[in-house]
Amino acid sequence: MADKIRIAIAEDFQLLCDDLCEFINQQSDMTVVGTAHSKQEILRLSDQAECDIILMDIEMETLHSGIEAAEIIRDKKRDQKIIYLTAHDTEEMILTAMGTGAVDYVVKGQDYEEILRHIRAAYRGEPIMEVNIQQKVIKEYSRLRRSERSLLFFINSIAQLTPAERQLIQLLLKGKSASEIAEIRCVELVTVKTQIKSLLRKFQCRRTKEIVTLINELNIGYLF
């Protein structure tokens, strides 16, 4: 093909960097435009060289150097696609890294032909994330969607609360029992239990513990 895929490599392990560089340059459709071994070096290379794909190691001089570099490149060079090539495969690291707008995430240990396949797919605009990486990203996306729906539901439910019910939630968030709440508010226990039933109905929960847990998970305790 006439136009080669221009690749920059950010990798602080010199031997691996050299091997990757040599192998990629042997491909008829690819060329390495430069290599970097730190955050600052890949930022300079990204600015100075015309590249289509950046193979980005995550841990270089610090644990998150590659992620920090990717965030800066994302805001300055949106045409440069980032593929993480890293030894880290924890869910937390994957989600943090993919949050920078990278197009793919490859765990080291793959043979070089597989890495080439990921590069070509990303260049075509059809990234092929590994199945285990996809599953972790999709799981987090689903969790966020559920949280978003829960938050909207809670906001709508909160709007229907009476002042007494708001005060009741405040006390529940402090870990108070129904009998303690009755004593604090100087009302009969049956009154508190009636208000609790109303709360459970409005929030579609079976126990007050569920309401408290959801409020804490959504981090909206300040609304009360």
N, CA, C and O of each residue as an XYZ file, in Angstrom:
896
protein
N       0.844     -1.203      0.000
C       0.000      0.000      0.000
C       0.879      1.253      0.000
O       2.015      1.242      0.475
N       0.329      2.305     -0.535
C       1.132      3.528     -0.712
C       1.428      4.193      0.621
O       2.572      4.559      0.889
N       0.411      4.355      1.461
C       0.585      5.033      2.741
C       0.793      4.015      3.853
O      -0.002      3.091      4.025
N       1.856      4.197      4.594
C       2.138      3.296      5.705
C       1.514      3.812      7.000
O       1.335      5.016      7.183
N       1.191      2.886      7.884
C       0.687      3.259      9.208
C       1.880      3.755     10.015
O       2.855      3.032     10.220
N       1.783      4.999     10.469
C       2.896      5.613     11.206
C       2.696      5.374     12.703
O       1.679      5.758     13.280
N       3.685      4.735     13.313
C       3.548      4.278     14.702
C       4.633      4.870     15.590
O       5.811      4.883     15.236
N       4.209      5.363     16.756
C       5.148      5.797     17.791
C       5.067      4.780     18.922
O       3.991      4.268     19.228
N       6.202      4.492     19.537
C       6.241      3.495     20.611
C       6.730      4.151     21.900
O       7.798      4.761     21.934
N       5.937      4.016     22.952
C       6.343      4.482     24.285
C       6.548      3.249     25.147
O       5.584      2.595     25.544
N       7.800      2.933     25.436
C       8.149      1.724     26.187
C       9.492      1.931     26.862
O      10.486      2.234     26.202
N       9.521      1.764     28.191
C      10.768      2.046     28.907
C      11.701      0.838     29.005
O      12.839      0.982     29.452
N      11.247     -0.342     28.599
C      12.115     -1.514     28.573
C      12.804     -1.532     27.209
O      12.186     -1.864     26.198
N      14.055     -1.180     27.192
C      14.776     -0.941     25.947
C      14.753     -2.144     24.994
O      14.541     -1.977     23.793
N      14.967     -3.335     25.518
C      15.015     -4.523     24.675
C      13.689     -4.761     23.973
O      13.656     -5.041     22.774
N      12.594     -4.648     24.718
C      11.269     -4.820     24.125
C      10.997     -3.729     23.102
O      10.448     -3.997     22.033
N      11.374     -2.517     23.424
C      11.179     -1.392     22.509
C      11.920     -1.632     21.195
O      11.364     -1.424     20.117
N      13.155     -2.064     21.289
C      13.964     -2.322     20.087
C      13.370     -3.457     19.264
O      13.304     -3.367     18.039
N      12.938     -4.527     19.932
C      12.355     -5.667     19.222
C      11.082     -5.279     18.479
O      10.881     -5.641     17.320
N      10.220     -4.526     19.185
C       8.975     -4.068     18.558
C       9.270     -3.196     17.351
O       8.688     -3.369     16.280
N      10.176     -2.268     17.542
C      10.548     -1.336     16.483
C      11.050     -2.105     15.254
O      10.638     -1.820     14.129
N      11.934     -3.073     15.473
C      12.492     -3.846     14.363
C      11.399     -4.643     13.649
O      11.346     -4.665     12.419
N      10.533     -5.296     14.419
C       9.496     -6.129     13.829
C       8.494     -5.298     13.032
O       8.106     -5.678     11.927
N       8.076     -4.166     13.592
C       7.103     -3.310     12.901
C       7.687     -2.757     11.609
O       6.999     -2.687     10.590
N       8.937     -2.370     11.651
C       9.573     -1.813     10.443
C       9.768     -2.849      9.341
O      10.035     -2.487      8.195
N       9.639     -4.121      9.670
C       9.718     -5.164      8.652
C       8.420     -5.309      7.865
O       8.387     -5.970      6.827
N       7.339     -4.682      8.369
C       6.036     -4.792      7.704
C       5.950     -3.800      6.551
O       6.402     -2.660      6.655
N       5.366     -4.254      5.465
C       5.278     -3.403      4.273
C       4.297     -2.246      4.450
O       4.360     -1.257      3.720
N       3.390     -2.373      5.420
C       2.352     -1.345      5.588
C       2.546     -0.510      6.846
O       1.644      0.237      7.226
N       3.713     -0.618      7.509
C       3.936      0.104      8.762
C       5.329      0.698      8.832
O       6.262      0.219      8.187
N       5.451      1.753      9.628
C       6.761      2.320      9.905
C       6.760      2.953     11.288
O       5.768      3.564     11.687
N       7.840      2.818     12.010
C       7.977      3.443     13.331
C       8.572      4.833     13.137
O       9.668      4.981     12.596
N       7.840      5.847     13.583
C       8.306      7.225     13.401
C       9.135      7.709     14.587
O       9.740      8.779     14.529
N       9.163      6.916     15.667
C       9.968      7.310     16.816
C       9.642      6.476     18.036
O       8.591      5.840     18.106
N      10.554      6.485     18.999
C      10.339      5.754     20.252
C      10.561      6.690     21.427
O      11.273      7.690     21.325
N       9.930      6.340     22.553
C      10.054      7.143     23.771
C      10.118      6.208     24.965
O       9.630      5.079     24.917
N      10.728      6.695     26.037
C      10.897      5.849     27.217
C      10.336      6.500     28.483
O      10.558      6.001     29.586
N       9.620      7.598     28.332
C       9.043      8.284     29.487
C       7.856      9.120     29.032
O       7.606      9.278     27.837
N       7.136      9.648     30.002
C       5.979     10.504     29.713
C       6.385     11.716     28.886
O       5.768     11.996     27.858
N       7.401     12.429     29.316
C       7.810     13.640     28.610
C       8.312     13.336     27.205
O       8.076     14.110     26.277
N       8.999     12.217     27.048
C       9.506     11.867     25.718
C       8.378     11.562     24.743
O       8.438     11.976     23.586
N       7.342     10.840     25.194
C       6.238     10.522     24.273
C       5.415     11.770     23.980
O       4.852     11.893     22.892
N       5.337     12.693     24.928
C       4.628     13.948     24.663
C       5.366     14.761     23.602
O       4.739     15.330     22.709
N       6.676     14.815     23.696
C       7.459     15.534     22.679
C       7.334     14.850     21.322
O       7.165     15.514     20.299
N       7.417     13.532     21.317
C       7.312     12.790     20.060
C       5.943     12.986     19.425
O       5.833     13.149     18.210
N       4.906     12.970     20.246
C       3.544     13.175     19.740
C       3.403     14.543     19.095
O       2.721     14.689     18.080
N       4.045     15.546     19.680
C       3.996     16.906     19.139
C       4.785     17.039     17.840
O       4.349     17.709     16.903
N       5.939     16.400     17.794
C       6.880     16.635     16.701
C       6.704     15.698     15.509
O       7.000     16.081     14.377
N       6.234     14.493     15.743
C       6.148     13.499     14.665
C       4.701     13.309     14.211
O       3.774     13.397     15.016
N       4.522     13.054     12.938
C       3.206     12.719     12.411
C       3.010     11.222     12.618
O       3.702     10.404     12.012
N       2.062     10.876     13.479
C       1.831      9.444     13.696
C       0.340      9.141     13.758
O      -0.474      9.992     14.117
N       0.010      7.919     13.400
C      -1.387      7.478     13.394
C      -1.734      6.708     14.659
O      -2.832      6.833     15.201
N      -0.779      5.909     15.117
C      -0.992      5.034     16.276
C       0.151      5.225     17.272
O       1.320      5.315     16.896
N      -0.219      5.285     18.554
C       0.804      5.270     19.612
C       0.625      3.990     20.419
O      -0.437      3.759     20.998
N       1.665      3.158     20.457
C       1.678      2.009     21.357
C       2.188      2.522     22.699
O       3.357      2.884     22.829
N       1.319      2.550     23.681
C       1.618      3.230     24.935
C       1.758      2.262     26.110
O       0.795      1.602     26.500
N       2.954      2.186     26.663
C       3.128      1.465     27.919
C       2.507      2.312     29.024
O       2.510      3.539     28.924
N       1.977      1.692     30.070
C       1.374      2.456     31.165
C       2.418      2.827     32.210
O       2.547      3.991     32.588
N       3.152      1.834     32.668
C       4.126      2.077     33.732
C       5.504      2.329     33.127
O       6.148      1.422     32.601
N       5.940      3.589     33.216
C       7.293      3.927     32.769
C       8.048      4.473     33.971
O       8.409      3.705     34.863
N       8.299      5.790     34.020
C       9.013      6.293     35.197
C       8.146      6.272     36.460
O       8.667      6.237     37.574
N       6.820      6.293     36.279
C       5.901      6.121     37.408
C       4.826      5.120     36.984
O       4.746      4.732     35.819
N       4.011      4.714     37.939
C       3.007      3.682     37.679
C       2.004      4.087     36.600
O       1.540      3.243     35.834
N       1.664      5.400     36.540
C       0.619      5.851     35.622
C       1.133      6.815     34.548
O       0.356      7.593     33.993
N       2.427      6.768     34.257
C       3.001      7.711     33.280
C       2.276      7.672     31.931
O       1.970      8.715     31.352
N       2.008      6.471     31.444
C       1.356      6.335     30.139
C      -0.055      6.883     30.124
O      -0.486      7.480     29.138
N      -0.771      6.682     31.212
C      -2.138      7.197     31.312
C      -2.124      8.724     31.341
O      -2.935      9.374     30.682
N      -1.194      9.288     32.113
C      -1.085     10.747     32.189
C      -0.732     11.337     30.817
O      -1.264     12.374     30.422
N       0.161     10.667     30.106
C       0.532     11.141     28.765
C      -0.653     11.041     27.814
O      -0.886     11.938     27.002
N      -1.396      9.949     27.918
C      -2.549      9.744     27.029
C      -3.605     10.825     27.213
O      -4.220     11.263     26.241
N      -3.817     11.255     28.445
C      -4.804     12.316     28.705
C      -4.412     13.615     28.017
O      -5.261     14.319     27.470
N      -3.119     13.930     28.048
C      -2.639     15.161     27.415
C      -2.722     15.058     25.895
O      -3.141     15.998     25.220
N      -2.316     13.907     25.368
C      -2.358     13.702     23.921
C      -3.795     13.726     23.411
O      -4.068     14.264     22.337
N      -4.706     13.148     24.176
C      -6.119     13.141     23.787
C      -6.635     14.562     23.554
O      -7.381     14.803     22.605
N      -6.245     15.490     24.406
C      -6.737     16.860     24.304
C      -6.024     17.672     23.218
O      -6.565     18.663     22.730
N      -4.811     17.252     22.841
C      -4.040     18.013     21.858
C      -4.002     17.379     20.470
O      -3.960     18.086     19.463
N      -4.016     16.066     20.415
C      -3.842     15.349     19.146
C      -4.907     14.268     19.002
O      -4.608     13.080     19.129
N      -6.116     14.663     18.743
C      -7.215     13.709     18.697
C      -7.117     12.733     17.523
O      -7.790     11.702     17.520
N      -6.286     13.050     16.527
C      -6.129     12.152     15.385
C      -5.157     11.009     15.674
O      -5.052     10.073     14.882
N      -4.453     11.076     16.794
C      -3.503     10.019     17.147
C      -4.208      8.992     18.037
O      -4.630      9.305     19.151
N      -4.327      7.782     17.537
C      -5.028      6.731     18.265
C      -4.058      6.010     19.202
O      -2.944      5.653     18.819
N      -4.511      5.807     20.431
C      -3.648      5.181     21.433
C      -4.084      3.747     21.703
O      -5.249      3.468     21.986
N      -3.109      2.850     21.605
C      -3.304      1.452     22.009
C      -2.383      1.211     23.208
O      -1.163      1.337     23.092
N      -2.958      0.870     24.340
C      -2.113      0.543     25.489
C      -1.502     -0.838     25.276
O      -2.200     -1.782     24.907
N      -0.205     -0.951     25.508
C       0.504     -2.225     25.469
C       1.215     -2.332     26.811
O       2.259     -1.714     27.018
N       0.649     -3.115     27.719
C       1.071     -3.058     29.119
C       1.009     -4.419     29.786
O       0.338     -5.332     29.305
N       1.709     -4.541     30.889
C       1.668     -5.775     31.673
C       0.505     -5.774     32.657
O       0.175     -6.814     33.227
N      -0.111     -4.626     32.860
C      -1.182     -4.512     33.857
C      -2.511     -4.998     33.290
O      -2.927     -4.575     32.212
N      -3.178     -5.896     34.031
C      -4.465     -6.402     33.561
C      -5.548     -6.377     34.631
O      -6.543     -7.095     34.524
N      -5.362     -5.548     35.671
C      -6.403     -5.435     36.699
C      -7.558     -4.598     36.167
O      -7.377     -3.742     35.301
N      -8.739     -4.857     36.696
C      -9.929     -4.128     36.243
C      -9.779     -2.627     36.486
O     -10.142     -1.815     35.636
N      -9.241     -2.267     37.651
C      -9.076     -0.846     37.976
C      -8.167     -0.148     36.968
O      -8.474      0.955     36.515
N      -7.048     -0.786     36.615
C      -6.108     -0.173     35.678
C      -6.710     -0.072     34.280
O      -6.547      0.942     33.601
N      -7.401     -1.118     33.857
C      -8.017     -1.127     32.524
C      -9.033      0.002     32.400
O      -9.025      0.738     31.414
N      -9.907      0.142     33.395
C     -10.955      1.159     33.333
C     -10.370      2.566     33.405
O     -10.842      3.472     32.718
N      -9.348      2.749     34.231
C      -8.685      4.050     34.318
C      -8.048      4.412     32.990
O      -8.177      5.539     32.511
N      -7.360      3.446     32.401
C      -6.673      3.689     31.132
C      -7.648      3.962     30.002
O      -7.460      4.909     29.239
N      -8.685      3.148     29.883
C      -9.635      3.313     28.778
C     -10.451      4.592     28.920
O     -11.040      5.072     27.952
N     -10.482      5.141     30.135
C     -11.166      6.412     30.346
C     -10.468      7.584     29.683
O     -11.030      8.678     29.617
N      -9.249      7.379     29.187
C      -8.515      8.458     28.512
C      -8.894      8.580     27.045
O      -8.413      9.476     26.351
N      -9.756      7.681     26.567
C     -10.153      7.751     25.164
C      -9.319      6.878     24.248
O      -9.402      7.005     23.027
N      -8.512      5.990     24.824
C      -7.727      5.058     24.006
C      -8.673      4.139     23.237
O      -9.816      3.926     23.642
N      -8.178      3.599     22.120
C      -9.038      2.753     21.283
C      -8.871      1.266     21.573
O      -9.721      0.466     21.180
N      -7.792      0.880     22.255
C      -7.560     -0.539     22.488
C      -6.611     -0.720     23.669
O      -5.918      0.211     24.080
N      -6.597     -1.937     24.201
C      -5.790     -2.263     25.373
C      -5.279     -3.683     25.195
O      -6.062     -4.632     25.194
N      -3.976     -3.831     25.045
C      -3.375     -5.140     24.811
C      -2.436     -5.473     25.971
O      -1.566     -4.675     26.322
N      -2.616     -6.641     26.556
C      -1.755     -7.072     27.659
C      -0.509     -7.737     27.076
O      -0.606     -8.596     26.200
N       0.638     -7.337     27.563
C       1.900     -7.895     27.082
C       1.922     -9.413     27.245
O       1.330     -9.969     28.171
N       2.614    -10.056     26.329
C       2.655    -11.514     26.330
C       2.067    -12.061     25.056
O       2.257    -13.234     24.734
N       1.340    -11.207     24.310
C       0.827    -11.598     22.998
C       2.001    -11.706     22.032
O       3.011    -11.023     22.196
N       1.865    -12.572     21.019
C       2.930    -12.599     20.022
C       2.812    -11.358     19.139
O       1.755    -10.730     19.079
N       3.882    -11.015     18.468
C       3.928     -9.761     17.715
C       2.897     -9.719     16.586
O       2.400     -8.643     16.253
N       2.572    -10.859     15.997
C       1.565    -10.882     14.938
C       0.208    -10.418     15.460
O      -0.543     -9.743     14.756
N      -0.092    -10.790     16.705
C      -1.360    -10.373     17.313
C      -1.361     -8.862     17.547
O      -2.380     -8.200     17.354
N      -0.227     -8.327     17.959
C      -0.122     -6.872     18.151
C      -0.325     -6.151     16.822
O      -0.983     -5.111     16.772
N       0.233     -6.694     15.756
C       0.045     -6.097     14.421
C      -1.431     -6.105     14.036
O      -1.929     -5.150     13.440
N      -2.120     -7.178     14.377
C      -3.548     -7.273     14.063
C      -4.326     -6.168     14.768
O      -5.236     -5.576     14.188
N      -3.968     -5.895     16.014
C      -4.628     -4.824     16.771
C      -4.311     -3.458     16.146
O      -5.186     -2.597     16.058
N      -3.087     -3.267     15.722
C      -2.698     -1.986     15.108
C      -3.478     -1.745     13.821
O      -4.017     -0.659     13.611
N      -3.534     -2.747     12.973
C      -4.233     -2.586     11.686
C      -5.715     -2.341     11.884
O      -6.313     -1.524     11.185
N      -6.316     -3.053     12.843
C      -7.741     -2.875     13.109
C      -8.030     -1.472     13.639
O      -9.002     -0.837     13.230
N      -7.182     -0.994     14.548
C      -7.366      0.355     15.105
C      -7.210      1.408     14.009
O      -7.957      2.386     13.972
N      -6.253      1.209     13.131
C      -6.011      2.155     12.032
C      -7.230      2.238     11.100
O      -7.555      3.305     10.579
N      -7.890      1.102     10.903
C      -9.103      1.071     10.061
C     -10.310      1.658     10.785
O     -11.360      1.865     10.176
N     -10.165      1.924     12.068
C     -11.307      2.410     12.845
C     -12.177      1.287     13.342
O     -13.350      1.497     13.651
N     -11.606      0.066     13.426
C     -12.340     -1.108     13.881
C     -11.549     -1.833     14.970
O     -11.196     -2.998     14.791
N     -11.264     -1.175     16.089
C     -10.436     -1.787     17.137
C     -11.029     -3.101     17.637
O     -12.246     -3.257     17.730
N     -10.146     -4.037     17.954
C     -10.579     -5.385     18.364
C     -10.085     -5.687     19.771
O      -9.146     -6.462     19.952
N     -10.699     -5.093     20.737
C     -10.298     -5.328     22.122
C     -10.410     -6.806     22.473
O     -11.344     -7.485     22.046
N      -9.459     -7.297     23.248
C      -9.520     -8.681     23.708
C     -10.798     -8.899     24.511
O     -11.308     -7.974     25.143
N     -11.308    -10.122     24.481
C     -12.597    -10.430     25.096
C     -12.626    -10.073     26.581
O     -13.592     -9.476     27.056
N     -11.572    -10.436     27.316
C     -11.574    -10.158     28.755
C     -11.537     -8.656     29.037
O     -12.091     -8.199     30.036
N     -10.885     -7.888     28.160
C     -10.863     -6.429     28.326
C     -12.247     -5.861     28.025
O     -12.741     -5.004     28.757
N     -12.868     -6.335     26.952
C     -14.223     -5.902     26.590
C     -15.191     -6.146     27.733
O     -15.991     -5.277     28.078
N     -15.114     -7.332     28.316
C     -16.054     -7.694     29.381
C     -15.951     -6.748     30.571
O     -16.961     -6.369     31.164
N     -14.719     -6.372     30.915
C     -14.520     -5.481     32.054
C     -15.049     -4.080     31.747
O     -15.644     -3.437     32.612
N     -14.833     -3.605     30.516
C     -15.320     -2.280     30.129
C     -16.841     -2.268     30.066
O     -17.478     -1.333     30.551
N     -17.425     -3.309     29.467
C     -18.886     -3.396     29.347
C     -19.539     -3.494     30.723
O     -20.590     -2.902     30.970
N     -18.896     -4.253     31.616
C     -19.422     -4.387     32.981
C     -19.492     -3.026     33.667
O     -20.485     -2.702     34.319
N     -18.433     -2.231     33.517
C     -18.413     -0.911     34.134
C     -19.437      0.018     33.487
O     -20.091      0.800     34.177
N     -19.576     -0.068     32.163
C     -20.563      0.760     31.455
C     -21.976      0.433     31.957
O     -22.794      1.324     32.183
N     -22.236     -0.865     32.122
C     -23.555     -1.285     32.609
C     -23.799     -0.778     34.019
O     -24.905     -0.354     34.354
N     -22.753     -0.825     34.850
C     -22.890     -0.341     36.228
C     -23.213      1.146     36.248
O     -24.058      1.599     37.021
N     -22.526      1.905     35.385
C     -22.767      3.345     35.329
C     -24.178      3.656     34.839
O     -24.825      4.583     35.325
N     -24.649      2.863     33.864
C     -26.009      3.081     33.375
C     -27.025      2.790     34.476
O     -28.004      3.519     34.635
N     -26.785      1.716     35.238
C     -27.698      1.398     36.342
C     -27.679      2.507     37.379
O     -28.724      2.887     37.908
N     -26.492      3.028     37.671
C     -26.367      4.111     38.652
C     -27.095      5.355     38.173
O     -27.739      6.056     38.953
N     -26.982      5.621     36.862
C     -27.647      6.795     36.305
C     -29.159      6.675     36.436
O     -29.834      7.634     36.811
N     -29.687      5.494     36.126
C     -31.128      5.284     36.250
C     -31.563      5.390     37.703
O     -32.597      5.984     38.009
N     -30.756      4.800     38.608
C     -31.077      4.854     40.034
C     -31.081      6.284     40.534
O     -31.947      6.669     41.320
N     -30.115      7.076     40.081
C     -30.015      8.460     40.519
C     -31.233      9.257     40.068
O     -31.803     10.020     40.848
N     -31.633      9.082     38.810
C     -32.809      9.798     38.306
C     -34.057      9.403     39.088
O     -34.887     10.249     39.422
N     -34.182      8.107     39.378
C     -35.331      7.628     40.144
C     -35.334      8.245     41.541
O     -36.376      8.678     42.032
N     -34.160      8.282     42.180
C     -34.066      8.837     43.520
C     -34.392     10.318     43.543
O     -35.096     10.791     44.435
N     -33.881     11.050     42.560
C     -34.170     12.489     42.509
C     -35.674     12.721     42.405
O     -36.219     13.593     43.081
N     -36.337     11.944     41.565
C     -37.799     12.074     41.418
C     -38.514     11.695     42.712
O     -39.504     12.322     43.088
N     -38.010     10.667     43.386
C     -38.644     10.224     44.637
C     -38.440     11.236     45.752
O     -39.339     11.484     46.555
N     -37.236     11.821     45.791
C     -36.932     12.818     46.824
C     -37.889     14.002     46.738
O     -38.278     14.574     47.757
N     -38.259     14.360     45.527
C     -39.156     15.504     45.328
C     -40.523     15.266     45.963
O     -41.257     16.215     46.237
N     -40.862     14.001     46.197
C     -42.174     13.673     46.756
C     -42.157     13.515     48.279
O     -43.189     13.234     48.888
N     -40.998     13.694     48.880
C     -40.881     13.494     50.326
C     -41.463     14.661     51.114
O     -41.377     15.816     50.697
N     -42.053     14.341     52.251
C     -42.516     15.377     53.175
C     -41.329     15.793     54.054
O     -40.346     15.056     54.136
N     -41.398     16.942     54.701
C     -40.324     17.356     55.622
C     -40.048     16.298     56.684
O     -38.892     16.061     57.037
N     -41.097     15.661     57.195
C     -40.924     14.632     58.226
C     -40.170     13.427     57.666
O     -39.346     12.829     58.357
N     -40.454     13.077     56.420
C     -39.775     11.938     55.795
C     -38.297     12.253     55.521
O     -37.439     11.378     55.629
N     -38.019     13.488     55.171
C     -36.612     13.900     54.973
C     -35.835     13.774     56.286
O     -34.710     13.275     56.320
N     -36.468     14.239     57.360
C     -35.818     14.143     58.667
C     -35.624     12.678     59.060
O     -34.622     12.317     59.677
N     -36.586     11.851     58.697
C     -36.494     10.424     58.984
C     -35.285      9.817     58.272
O     -34.556      9.021     58.865
N     -35.063     10.187     57.002
C     -33.916      9.686     56.248
C     -32.614     10.174     56.864
O     -31.640      9.425     56.939
N     -32.596     11.428     57.305
C     -31.390     11.949     57.964
C     -30.992     11.062     59.143
O     -29.817     10.743     59.321
N     -31.968     10.674     59.933
C     -31.698      9.848     61.108
C     -31.324      8.420     60.724
O     -30.483      7.799     61.373
N     -31.946      7.903     59.670
C     -31.596      6.562     59.190
C     -30.153      6.535     58.684
O     -29.435      5.556     58.889
N     -29.737      7.610     58.025
C     -28.363      7.700     57.527
C     -27.357      7.741     58.677
O     -26.196      7.371     58.504
N     -27.806      8.190     59.847
C     -26.937      8.223     61.027
C     -26.957      6.896     61.774
O     -26.314      6.748     62.813
N     -27.704      5.928     61.233
C     -27.724      4.599     61.837
C     -28.725      4.432     62.962
O     -28.633      3.476     63.733
N     -29.677      5.341     63.070
C     -30.649      5.262     64.150
C     -31.719      4.218     63.849
O     -32.136      4.051     62.703
N     -32.164      3.509     64.908
C     -33.240      2.521     64.765
C     -34.585      3.222     64.863
O     -34.653      4.401     65.210
N     -35.661      2.493     64.555
C     -37.013      3.079     64.606
C     -37.343      3.571     66.017
O     -37.915      4.648     66.187
N     -36.980      2.777     67.025
C     -37.280      3.187     68.407
C     -36.469      4.414     68.805
O     -36.977      5.288     69.507
N     -35.216      4.491     68.367
C     -34.386      5.660     68.671
C     -34.939      6.899     67.979
O     -34.925      7.992     68.546
N     -35.423      6.728     66.755
C     -35.993      7.859     66.017
C     -37.252      8.364     66.707
O     -37.469      9.571     66.809
N     -38.080      7.439     67.180
C     -39.303      7.826     67.896
C     -38.957      8.639     69.139
O     -39.621      9.628     69.449
N     -37.916      8.216     69.843
C     -37.500      8.927     71.051
C     -36.939     10.308     70.707
O     -37.270     11.292     71.370
N     -36.106     10.389     69.689
C     -35.511     11.665     69.287
C     -36.589     12.660     68.862
O     -36.508     13.844     69.187
N     -37.605     12.173     68.130
C     -38.640     13.060     67.584
C     -39.834     13.226     68.523
O     -40.769     13.975     68.240
N     -39.777     12.502     69.656
C     -40.857     12.593     70.662
C     -42.218     12.215     70.066
O     -43.220     12.898     70.278
N     -42.224     11.114     69.319
C     -43.478     10.612     68.735
C     -43.607      9.133     69.073
O     -42.656      8.499     69.530
N     -44.818      8.589     68.835
C     -45.042      7.173     69.081
C     -44.283      6.331     68.055
O     -44.093      6.753     66.915
N     -43.852      5.139     68.470
C     -43.140      4.225     67.573
C     -43.991      3.868     66.364
O     -43.471      3.720     65.258
N     -45.300      3.730     66.569
C     -46.192      3.383     65.461
C     -46.179      4.473     64.387
O     -46.319      4.180     63.200
N     -46.011      5.736     64.810
C     -45.944      6.848     63.838
C     -44.706      6.717     62.961
O     -44.772      6.899     61.745
N     -43.581      6.400     63.586
C     -42.339      6.222     62.836
C     -42.472      5.057     61.870
O     -42.043      5.146     60.720
N     -43.066      3.965     62.336
C     -43.220      2.788     61.466
C     -44.117      3.090     60.272
O     -43.884      2.592     59.171
N     -45.138      3.903     60.494
C     -46.024      4.297     59.390
C     -45.260      5.130     58.368
O     -45.420      4.934     57.164
N     -44.432      6.056     58.841
C     -43.627      6.886     57.936
C     -42.595      6.044     57.181
O     -42.315      6.297     56.009
N     -42.038      5.051     57.854
C     -41.078      4.156     57.201
C     -41.750      3.382     56.072
O     -41.168      3.209     55.001
N     -42.967      2.917     56.310
C     -43.710      2.205     55.258
C     -43.919      3.098     54.049
O     -43.827      2.648     52.907
N     -44.201      4.367     54.311
C     -44.386      5.329     53.215
C     -43.087      5.511     52.430
O     -43.103      5.570     51.200
N     -41.953      5.599     53.153
C     -40.646      5.732     52.500
C     -40.349      4.527     51.614
O     -39.927      4.673     50.467
N     -40.574      3.349     52.156
C     -40.293      2.125     51.404
C     -41.129      2.066     50.128
O     -40.650      1.628     49.082
N     -42.354      2.501     50.221
C     -43.236      2.514     49.048
C     -42.733      3.508     48.001
O     -42.719      3.196     46.810
N     -42.322      4.696     48.433
C     -41.853      5.721     47.497
C     -40.545      5.328     46.815
O     -40.334      5.629     45.640
N     -39.658      4.644     47.567
C     -38.372      4.266     46.998
C     -38.360      2.836     46.450
O     -37.336      2.346     45.976
N     -39.531      2.174     46.528
C     -39.665      0.811     46.017
C     -38.612     -0.126     46.628
O     -37.978     -0.921     45.934
N     -38.455     -0.003     47.933
C     -37.527     -0.865     48.673
C     -38.300     -1.683     49.701
O     -39.439     -1.362     50.040
N     -37.666     -2.743     50.191
C     -38.320     -3.607     51.174
C     -37.839     -3.328     52.596
O     -38.543     -3.604     53.568
N     -36.620     -2.773     52.704
C     -36.073     -2.466     54.027
C     -35.402     -1.093     53.995
O     -34.940     -0.643     52.947
N     -35.353     -0.437     55.150
C     -34.719      0.886     55.205
C     -33.228      0.786     54.898
O     -32.624      1.738     54.402
N     -32.639     -0.372     55.196
C     -31.211     -0.557     54.919
C     -30.921     -0.395     53.433
O     -29.861      0.108     53.062
N     -31.857     -0.818     52.573
C     -31.681     -0.688     51.132
C     -31.651      0.780     50.727
O     -30.855      1.172     49.873
N     -32.510      1.593     51.331
C     -32.538      3.027     51.024
C     -31.218      3.662     51.416
O     -30.636      4.419     50.640
N     -30.738      3.357     52.623
C     -29.472      3.920     53.106
C     -28.312      3.498     52.205
O     -27.457      4.316     51.866
N     -28.285      2.229     51.821
C     -27.202      1.716     50.964
C     -27.192      2.425     49.615
O     -26.132      2.825     49.133
N     -28.349      2.582     49.009
C     -28.437      3.233     47.700
C     -28.029      4.703     47.776
O     -27.336      5.207     46.892
N     -28.459      5.380     48.828
C     -28.084      6.792     48.996
C     -26.565      6.917     49.126
O     -25.957      7.814     48.542
N     -25.962      6.015     49.893
C     -24.513      6.057     50.061
C     -23.785      5.692     48.766
O     -22.769      6.305     48.437
N     -24.290      4.708     48.032
C     -23.654      4.310     46.770
C     -23.726      5.423     45.735
O     -22.787      5.633     44.967
N     -24.845      6.132     45.722
C     -25.012      7.232     44.768
C     -24.386      8.524     45.270
O     -24.339      9.519     44.547
N     -23.907      8.507     46.507
C     -23.226      9.668     47.086
C     -24.106     10.913     47.093
O     -23.661     11.999     46.722
N     -25.357     10.750     47.517
C     -26.286     11.884     47.510
C     -26.810     12.180     48.929
O     -27.872     12.783     49.089
N     -26.069     11.758     49.934
C     -26.483     12.040     51.297
C     -26.619     13.516     51.601
O     -27.377     13.918     52.484
N     -25.857     14.335     50.840
C     -25.914     15.787     51.039
C     -27.286     16.377     50.720
O     -27.586     17.498     51.130
N     -28.117     15.638     49.997
C     -29.444     16.132     49.641
C     -30.391     16.129     50.829
O     -31.483     16.693     50.764
N     -29.966     15.486     51.922
C     -30.828     15.387     53.087
C     -30.264     16.181     54.259
O     -30.866     16.209     55.333
